[in-house]
């Protein structure tokens, strides 16, 4: 029952009691003295009942207030614990992602360095092969030049001999 429902019930009970008692006394065929005596008795009863209802309402209000405070504290603590737990989980996940990112970055750097080293080795190897090939070509050109020279000299000598 909410606070407003309790209050409305108590007010309704008190008013209903007063109206009922008043109607019963006024409609009863009694003398003035008896009627006043009955009214005083009923008024005292109504007063006692209203005090009882008021006390009960205060007790229930205090009880519900305490219960609400306890539940509020309980739920507040539970929410804080869950918030802390989720915050820690998020931090842990962030650290794992950061670690993975660092690991991937380091591997990429290593692979880049390895690739650069491999390319340099290939270039140096090809450069050495190119120099070797160039020397061979120069040597063959020199040999061809010498053979041509010999052939030209031979042809000259033949021409001179024929003349």
Buried (B, 14 or more C-beta within 10 A) or exposed (E): EEEEEBEEEBEEBBEEBBEEBBEEBEEEEEEEEEBEEBBEEBBEEBEEBBEEBEEEBEEBEEEBEEEEEEEEEEEEEEEEEEEEEEEEEEEEEEEEEEEEEEEEEEEEEEEEEEEEEEEEEEEEEEEEEEEEEEEEEEEEEEEEEEEEEEEEEEEEEEEEEEE
